Amino acid sequence: MEWLNVTADSGLWGLLVGSFLSATLLPGGSELLLWGFLKLHPADYGPALALATLGNTLGGMTSWWCGYALPRWQKLDNLPYGDRLERWGSPALLLAWAPLIGDALCLAAGWLRLHWLPCGLFMGLGKFARYWLVAQGALAN
């Protein structure tokens, strides 16, 4: 199992990149990355939690930007979750961490031209809560 001997520094960079990529339409398991990293380096709990949250939020904001860049000629009825997101606004992005709907919510928020700052804050808060729960589970064993 020598190949699992990841230094804390390289592991933190990997966690940042992996959590960013898993927040885009690319498949990924950033929760497993965080879990595994904390099993190897439990003393780096704070930086790991912060970097996983930051990377995943930046990935979600990239999806927001992609939605913002889309032309507005499409009807709102054809956009997944668009009518609900328009009604609830940026607080709906607390669910941006959720599989399947999270990417669509981020994309729709950008397309609807919801302001980037509250979107990013709600996105980050929801993603932090998910990673905090994963980290608590990793450290409990």
C-alpha positions as CSV (number, residue, x, y, z in Angstrom):
1,M,0.0,0.0,0.0
2,E,3.0,2.3,-0.5
3,W,1.3,4.0,-3.4
4,L,-1.3,5.4,-0.9
5,N,1.4,7.4,0.9
6,V,0.3,10.8,-0.3
7,T,1.9,13.9,1.2
8,A,-0.4,16.4,2.8
9,D,0.5,19.1,0.4
10,S,0.0,17.1,-2.8
11,G,-3.2,15.6,-1.3
12,L,-4.6,19.1,-0.6
13,W,-3.9,20.2,-4.2
14,G,-5.5,17.0,-5.5
15,L,-8.5,17.6,-3.3
16,L,-8.9,21.1,-4.6
17,V,-8.7,20.1,-8.2
18,G,-10.8,17.0,-7.7
19,S,-13.6,18.9,-5.9
20,F,-13.5,21.5,-8.7
21,L,-13.9,19.0,-11.4
22,S,-16.6,17.0,-9.7
23,A,-18.7,20.2,-9.5
24,T,-18.8,20.5,-13.2
25,L,-20.6,18.1,-15.6
26,L,-17.6,15.7,-15.3
27,P,-18.2,12.8,-13.0
28,G,-16.3,12.7,-9.8
29,G,-16.3,11.6,-6.2
30,S,-15.0,14.5,-4.2
31,E,-16.6,13.2,-1.0
32,L,-14.4,10.0,-1.4
33,L,-11.4,12.2,-2.0
34,L,-12.0,14.1,1.2
35,W,-12.8,11.0,3.2
36,G,-9.6,9.3,2.0
37,F,-7.4,12.4,2.6
38,L,-8.7,12.8,6.1
39,K,-8.1,9.1,6.8
40,L,-4.4,9.7,5.8
41,H,-4.0,13.2,7.3
42,P,-6.6,13.9,10.0
43,A,-4.5,16.8,11.3
44,D,-5.2,18.7,8.1
45,Y,-9.0,18.7,8.7
46,G,-9.4,22.5,8.4
47,P,-7.5,23.0,5.2
48,A,-9.0,19.9,3.6
49,L,-12.6,21.1,4.5
50,A,-11.8,24.6,3.2
51,L,-10.2,23.5,-0.1
52,A,-12.9,20.9,-0.9
53,T,-15.5,23.5,-0.3
54,L,-13.7,26.2,-2.3
55,G,-12.9,23.9,-5.2
56,N,-16.5,22.6,-5.4
57,T,-18.0,26.1,-5.1
58,L,-15.7,27.4,-7.9
59,G,-16.7,24.4,-10.1
60,G,-20.4,25.3,-9.4
61,M,-19.7,28.9,-10.2
62,T,-18.1,27.8,-13.5
63,S,-21.4,26.1,-14.3
64,W,-23.2,29.3,-13.3
65,W,-21.0,31.2,-15.7
66,C,-21.7,28.7,-18.5
67,G,-25.4,29.3,-18.0
68,Y,-24.9,33.0,-18.0
69,A,-23.1,32.8,-21.3
70,L,-26.0,30.9,-22.9
71,P,-28.3,33.0,-25.1
72,R,-31.7,33.9,-23.6
73,W,-33.9,32.9,-26.5
74,Q,-34.8,29.6,-24.9
75,K,-38.2,29.4,-23.1
76,L,-38.0,29.0,-19.3
77,D,-40.3,26.0,-19.5
78,N,-37.6,24.0,-21.2
79,L,-34.9,24.6,-18.6
80,P,-34.8,22.0,-15.9
81,Y,-35.9,23.5,-12.5
82,G,-35.9,26.9,-14.1
83,D,-39.4,28.0,-12.9
84,R,-38.7,26.9,-9.3
85,L,-35.3,28.5,-9.3
86,E,-36.8,31.8,-10.6
87,R,-39.4,31.7,-7.8
88,W,-37.0,30.7,-5.0
89,G,-33.9,32.7,-6.2
90,S,-30.3,32.1,-5.1
91,P,-31.2,30.3,-1.8
92,A,-32.2,27.3,-3.9
93,L,-28.5,26.9,-4.6
94,L,-28.1,25.5,-1.1
95,L,-29.0,22.3,-3.0
96,A,-26.2,22.7,-5.5
97,W,-24.3,19.9,-3.9
98,A,-27.0,17.3,-4.7
99,P,-26.3,14.8,-7.4
100,L,-28.1,15.3,-10.8
101,I,-30.0,18.5,-9.8
102,G,-27.0,20.5,-8.5
103,D,-25.4,21.0,-11.9
104,A,-28.7,22.0,-13.5
105,L,-29.4,24.4,-10.6
106,C,-26.1,26.2,-11.1
107,L,-26.5,26.3,-14.9
108,A,-30.1,27.6,-14.6
109,A,-29.1,30.3,-12.0
110,G,-26.6,31.7,-14.5
111,W,-29.0,31.5,-17.3
112,L,-31.6,33.3,-15.2
113,R,-29.0,36.0,-14.5
114,L,-29.3,35.6,-10.7
115,H,-26.6,37.7,-9.1
116,W,-23.3,35.8,-8.8
117,L,-22.5,36.8,-5.2
118,P,-25.5,35.4,-3.4
119,C,-25.4,32.4,-5.8
120,G,-21.8,31.7,-4.8
121,L,-22.5,32.2,-1.1
122,F,-25.5,29.9,-1.0
123,M,-23.7,27.4,-3.2
124,G,-20.7,27.5,-0.8
125,L,-22.8,27.1,2.3
126,G,-24.6,24.1,1.0
127,K,-21.4,22.5,-0.2
128,F,-19.6,23.2,3.1
129,A,-22.4,21.5,5.0
130,R,-22.1,18.4,2.9
131,Y,-18.3,18.3,3.2
132,W,-18.5,18.9,7.0
133,L,-20.8,15.9,7.4
134,V,-18.4,13.8,5.3
135,A,-15.4,15.0,7.3
136,Q,-17.2,14.2,10.6
137,G,-17.8,10.7,9.4
138,A,-14.2,10.2,8.3
139,L,-12.9,11.3,11.7
140,A,-15.4,9.4,13.7
141,N,-13.9,6.0,12.8
